[in-house]
């Protein structure tokens, strides 16, 4: 499906890398769900994708039909079922993903603070902003330098710090 760049999105981050078999199985579950995802009886123009072996992004083109509370609840329930089936956590909003060279790492808030303190993470480290709400933002606002993200305020990182 060719989905609009203005589509609404939800980003879910796994607490671990998904292997290729898990990715295929999860993608099949997501494809089946999005093909039948309804809001008040109207088919949603929806798509689900797995990025970087750990992120699930759901997209809904609300110009076709808008997601409702009930339809969003159904997607949350689906992702909870995926969590249980694959023994992953997709709802830990305190899990921070960042790039370490070409690999993507994740850790909790306390570990991330220690990485900043010891200089392993700097203001230039690329972090993932999973708070995006529009598909077009993925290109330029999903992977950003720590200094340019909401993380900088939370972790009190200045532009000059650790550069």
C-alpha positions as CSV (number, residue, x, y, z in Angstrom):
1,X,0.0,0.0,0.0
2,X,1.2,3.5,-0.9
3,X,0.4,5.5,2.3
4,X,0.4,9.2,2.5
5,X,3.3,11.0,4.1
6,X,0.7,13.0,6.1
7,X,-0.5,9.8,7.8
8,X,-0.7,9.6,11.5
9,X,1.9,7.3,13.1
10,X,2.6,5.4,16.3
11,X,6.1,4.1,16.9
12,X,6.7,1.1,19.1
13,X,10.2,0.1,20.1
14,X,11.2,-3.4,21.0
15,X,13.5,-3.9,24.0
16,X,15.6,-6.2,21.8
17,X,16.5,-6.9,18.2
18,X,14.0,-9.1,16.4
19,X,15.5,-11.9,14.4
20,X,14.5,-12.5,10.7
21,X,12.0,-15.2,11.5
22,X,10.3,-13.1,14.2
23,X,10.2,-10.1,11.8
24,X,8.5,-12.2,9.1
25,X,6.0,-13.6,11.6
26,X,5.2,-10.2,13.2
27,X,5.0,-8.5,9.8
28,X,2.4,-11.1,8.7
29,X,0.4,-10.5,11.9
30,X,0.6,-6.7,11.3
31,X,-0.4,-7.1,7.6
32,X,-3.5,-9.2,8.5
33,X,-4.5,-6.6,11.2
34,X,-4.1,-3.5,9.0
35,X,-6.0,-5.2,6.1
36,X,-9.0,-5.5,8.4
37,X,-8.5,-2.5,10.7
38,X,-11.8,-0.6,11.0
39,X,-13.0,2.6,12.7
40,X,-16.7,2.7,13.2
41,X,-17.2,0.3,10.3
42,X,-14.9,2.2,7.9
43,X,-11.8,0.5,6.6
44,X,-8.7,2.4,7.6
45,X,-6.0,3.1,5.1
46,X,-3.3,1.6,7.2
47,X,0.2,0.1,7.0
48,X,2.6,-1.4,9.5
49,X,6.3,-1.7,9.0
50,X,9.3,-3.0,11.0
51,X,12.4,-0.8,10.9
52,X,15.9,-1.6,12.1
53,X,14.9,-5.0,13.4
54,X,13.3,-3.3,16.5
55,X,10.8,-0.6,15.7
56,X,7.2,-1.2,14.6
57,X,5.6,1.8,13.0
58,X,1.8,1.9,12.4
59,X,0.5,4.4,9.9
60,X,-3.1,5.5,9.2
61,X,-4.0,7.9,6.4
62,X,-6.6,9.9,8.3
63,X,-7.6,11.7,5.1
64,X,-9.3,8.4,4.1
65,X,-10.8,7.6,7.5
66,X,-9.7,8.7,10.9
67,X,-8.6,6.4,13.7
68,X,-10.9,6.4,16.7
69,X,-10.4,5.6,20.3
70,X,-11.8,2.1,19.8
71,X,-9.7,1.4,16.7
72,X,-6.5,2.7,18.5
73,X,-7.4,0.4,21.4
74,X,-7.5,-2.5,19.0
75,X,-4.0,-1.7,17.7
76,X,-2.7,-1.5,21.3
77,X,-4.3,-4.9,22.1
78,X,-2.6,-6.3,19.0
79,X,0.8,-5.0,20.0
80,X,0.3,-6.4,23.6
81,X,-0.5,-9.8,22.0
82,X,2.7,-9.5,19.9
83,X,4.6,-8.7,23.1
84,X,3.3,-11.8,24.8
85,X,3.8,-14.1,21.8
86,X,7.4,-13.0,21.1
87,X,8.5,-12.2,24.7
88,X,9.4,-8.6,23.9
89,X,8.4,-5.2,25.5
90,X,7.0,-2.6,23.1
91,X,5.6,-0.2,25.7
92,X,8.6,0.8,27.8
93,X,8.7,4.6,27.0
94,X,11.8,4.9,29.3
95,X,13.8,2.7,26.9
96,X,16.1,4.9,24.9
97,X,17.4,3.8,21.5
98,X,20.6,5.4,20.1
99,X,23.2,4.7,17.4
100,X,26.6,3.4,18.5
101,X,28.5,3.5,15.2
102,X,26.4,1.5,12.7
103,X,24.5,-0.5,15.4
104,X,21.4,0.6,17.3
105,X,21.6,0.1,21.1
106,X,19.0,0.6,23.7
107,X,19.1,1.1,27.5
108,X,17.0,2.5,30.3
109,X,17.2,6.1,31.6
110,X,19.7,5.4,34.3
111,X,22.1,3.6,32.0
112,X,21.7,6.4,29.4
113,X,22.7,9.0,32.1
114,X,25.8,7.0,32.9
115,X,26.7,6.8,29.2
116,X,26.5,10.6,29.0
117,X,28.5,11.0,32.2
118,X,31.3,8.7,31.0
119,X,31.3,10.3,27.5
120,X,30.1,7.2,25.6
121,X,27.1,9.2,24.5
122,X,27.7,12.8,23.5
123,X,25.5,15.7,22.3
124,X,26.2,14.4,18.7
125,X,25.0,10.9,19.4
126,X,22.1,10.0,17.2
127,X,18.9,9.1,19.2
128,X,15.5,7.9,18.1
129,X,12.6,10.2,18.7
130,X,9.6,7.8,19.0
131,X,7.2,10.6,19.9
132,X,6.6,11.6,16.2
133,X,3.0,11.7,15.1
134,X,3.3,12.2,11.3
135,X,4.9,9.9,8.7
136,X,6.8,12.7,6.9
137,X,8.7,13.4,10.2
138,X,10.4,10.0,10.0
139,X,12.8,11.2,7.3
140,X,14.2,14.2,9.2
141,X,13.1,14.0,12.8
142,X,13.2,10.4,13.9
143,X,17.0,9.9,14.0
144,X,18.5,13.1,15.4
145,X,21.5,14.3,17.3
146,X,20.9,14.2,21.1
147,X,21.4,18.0,21.3
148,X,18.5,18.5,18.9
149,X,16.1,16.1,20.5
150,X,13.7,16.2,23.4
151,X,16.2,13.9,25.2
152,X,18.6,16.9,25.6
153,X,16.2,18.6,28.0
154,X,15.5,15.5,30.0
155,X,19.1,14.7,30.4
156,X,20.3,18.3,30.5
157,X,22.7,18.0,27.7
158,X,24.1,21.2,26.3
159,X,25.4,21.7,22.8
160,X,28.9,22.2,24.1
161,X,28.8,19.2,26.4
162,X,30.9,16.2,25.4
163,X,31.5,17.5,21.8
